[in-house]
Amino acid sequence: MERNDLAEYAARSERSRGRCHGEMFKDDRPAYERDRDRIIHCAAFRRLEYKTQVFVNHEGDYYRTRLTHSLEVAQIGRGIARRLRLNEDLVEALALAHDLGHTPFGHTGEEVLDRLMGPYGGFEHNRQSLRIVELLEERYPGFNGLNLTWETREGIIKHSSDYDAPEQGDLAEYRFDLRPTLEAQIIDLADEIAYNNHDIDDGLKAGYIDPEALHEVGLWAETMQLVSTKYPDLVGERLVYQTISHLIGLLILDLVDETARRIRAAGIATLDDVRACPANLVGFSPEIAGKNRALKQFLREKLYHHYKVERMRIKAERFLTMLFESYCASPVLLPFAYQARFAEHGRERVICDYIAGMTDRYALDEYKRLFDPYERV
């Protein structure tokens, strides 16, 4: 039931390395479509609605969450995959799963848990995403986890960004000496396209980004000029929205063209050829890659390190640390279901699982329940 025009080097269900557990399926959906559906229906995916990107949940209903971000990555990823004749179902599954292991309060939460878990194996959100789909979800008879295909699990653990540095260790089965599928490689760049552009939108809406300063960034200024030429009377928010839309389109088209060029230049004919490449094949042209780096640098300086974002980061670091230390000192504070896992997984790792699974809102409420004497427990 998969598309019959997929490229020879695309991932295909019939060539999958399969699942860890044998199952009797109720229908004949392709393997990666089934993976996508299982991800959508899992508890960790629903929690993404109240996990933050840059702005904490209580700061406003307008701003992106991990859930809306994942949907945007899926949209961008599918568009890229379709143009390259790759497997859209696998791309969508990976897009929707790539942030499952993220903590509350964005990368601050990840940094805090990694520091606190240093003596116990550390914390990294790709590993946590894999732990969720392989162990922590409890939905099916006979096994824990979602029993996803090997290729989907491989794409989850090999997802990379500026913040991610998973080590191999017990993950040897995923062959870090080989490149992941092109579908998995797409997610790295679709993720970047999505968060760069929606962070511009959110930052402008919040008043954290100065529109005049943003206009000094070449990629943004060039795209806005293109939109202004196309729609001379467009001003205000509509001009911003159309600039973001056109910028996303520009980045997608450049990535597709450059990736197709690299595939041809490398003589890629099969998925094995993809895996044997010395570097990822999916990427921007040198010109656009340079301009995109300048945009990322602007966002890092003007938004991610804005003093109001820093204030929330410091607060989040403080009370996540207090939660972790309180649970370690008094493990009986955790729900009984989590206490029952101590013997098998270790007390600190279970506490880490509990905190990592919290939404921003739940973490704030839990902090009040533990430390506010007037709050109901």
PyMOL commands that set and color helices and strands:
alter all, ss='L'
color gray80, all
select helices_A, chain A and resi 13-15+31-40+43-50+57-59+66-84+88-97+106-116+118-120+125-136+150-157+169-174+182-206+211-214+218-230+236-266+271-276+286-304+307-329+331-333+336-339+342-345+347-356+360-371
alter helices_A, ss='H'
color red, helices_A
deselect
rebuild
show_as cartoon
